[in-house]
Amino acid sequence: MSGLPKCPKCDSVFTYEDGDNYVCPECGYEWPKDAPAEGGEQQRVYKDAFGNVLADGDSVTVLKDLKVKGSSSVVKVGTKVKNIRLVDGDHDIDCKIDGIGAMQLKTEFVKKA
């Protein structure tokens, strides 16, 4: 085509300009011309309490006692959590803790192991 970007949703090459936007006629998606090229969305960077970058599958250590809502259990300081999964939301980490089960943690209460 004439150098227009591909559609970020369906990868169609038949995009066209409409004012300050690009439009895809195949899926109907519209995006601004000043949007970042290829790769579209910015990836969120998750950091532990000390500024170390976290990734899916990392192991972390809990920095303070954390009460478990709806239970009398407590996640103790120094508990090592393996194979974390990073998610969007009010809690950043999904994990399983031995003896407690599935949990969600905030990155501000952990350090990379």
C-alpha positions as CSV (number, residue, x, y, z in Angstrom):
1,M,0.0,0.0,0.0
2,S,1.1,3.6,0.5
3,G,3.2,3.2,3.7
4,L,0.3,3.1,6.1
5,P,0.7,0.8,9.1
6,K,-1.0,-2.5,9.4
7,C,-4.0,-2.9,11.7
8,P,-2.8,-3.7,15.3
9,K,-5.9,-5.9,15.9
10,C,-6.2,-8.0,12.8
11,D,-3.0,-7.3,10.9
12,S,-4.8,-6.2,7.8
13,V,-2.9,-4.1,5.2
14,F,-6.0,-2.3,4.0
15,T,-6.0,0.5,6.5
16,Y,-6.8,4.1,5.5
17,E,-6.6,7.6,7.0
18,D,-9.7,9.3,8.4
19,G,-8.8,12.7,9.9
20,D,-6.4,12.2,12.8
21,N,-7.0,8.4,12.9
22,Y,-6.2,5.3,11.0
23,V,-9.1,2.9,10.3
24,C,-9.2,-0.8,9.4
25,P,-12.1,-1.6,7.1
26,E,-11.9,-5.3,7.9
27,C,-12.4,-5.3,11.7
28,G,-13.5,-1.7,12.1
29,Y,-10.7,-0.8,14.6
30,E,-9.7,2.9,14.8
31,W,-6.5,4.2,16.4
32,P,-4.8,7.6,16.5
33,K,-2.0,8.4,14.0
34,D,0.3,9.4,16.9
35,A,0.0,6.0,18.5
36,P,3.3,4.1,18.9
37,A,4.2,2.1,15.8
38,E,4.4,-1.7,15.7
39,G,4.1,-3.4,19.1
40,G,1.3,-1.0,19.9
41,E,0.8,-1.2,23.7
42,Q,3.5,-0.5,26.3
43,Q,4.4,-3.4,28.5
44,R,4.0,-2.7,32.3
45,V,7.2,-3.2,34.2
46,Y,6.8,-4.9,37.6
47,K,9.4,-4.2,40.2
48,D,9.9,-5.6,43.7
49,A,10.4,-3.5,46.9
50,F,14.0,-2.9,46.0
51,G,13.5,-1.9,42.3
52,N,14.5,-5.3,40.8
53,V,12.5,-6.1,37.7
54,L,10.2,-9.2,38.1
55,A,9.1,-11.6,35.4
56,D,6.7,-14.5,35.2
57,G,8.2,-17.7,36.7
58,D,10.5,-15.8,39.1
59,S,10.8,-16.7,42.8
60,V,10.2,-14.1,45.5
61,T,10.6,-13.8,49.2
62,V,7.9,-12.1,51.4
63,L,9.3,-9.1,53.4
64,K,6.7,-8.7,56.2
65,D,4.0,-10.8,57.8
66,L,0.8,-10.7,55.7
67,K,-2.6,-11.5,57.1
68,V,-4.8,-13.7,54.9
69,K,-8.2,-12.2,54.5
70,G,-11.0,-14.4,55.6
71,S,-8.7,-16.7,57.5
72,S,-6.6,-16.8,60.7
73,S,-3.5,-17.7,58.6
74,V,-0.5,-15.5,58.2
75,V,2.2,-15.5,55.5
76,K,5.4,-15.2,57.5
77,V,8.4,-13.0,56.7
78,G,10.9,-14.9,54.7
79,T,8.4,-17.2,53.0
80,K,9.7,-18.1,49.6
81,V,7.2,-18.1,46.8
82,K,8.1,-19.9,43.6
83,N,6.8,-19.6,40.0
84,I,4.9,-16.3,40.3
85,R,2.6,-15.0,37.6
86,L,2.3,-11.2,37.0
87,V,-1.2,-9.8,36.5
88,D,-2.9,-6.4,36.2
89,G,-5.2,-5.3,39.0
90,D,-4.9,-4.1,42.6
91,H,-2.6,-7.1,43.4
92,D,0.3,-7.7,41.0
93,I,1.3,-11.3,41.7
94,D,-0.8,-14.5,41.5
95,C,0.9,-17.5,43.2
96,K,0.5,-20.6,45.3
97,I,1.9,-20.7,48.8
98,D,2.6,-24.1,50.4
99,G,0.2,-24.6,53.4
100,I,-2.0,-21.7,52.4
101,G,-3.0,-22.1,48.7
102,A,-3.7,-19.6,45.9
103,M,-2.9,-16.1,46.8
104,Q,-2.5,-12.6,45.3
105,L,0.4,-10.4,46.5
106,K,1.5,-6.9,45.9
107,T,5.0,-6.3,44.6
108,E,5.8,-3.8,47.3
109,F,5.8,-6.6,49.9
110,V,8.3,-9.0,48.1
111,K,11.9,-9.1,47.0
112,K,13.3,-11.1,44.1
113,A,14.9,-14.3,45.4
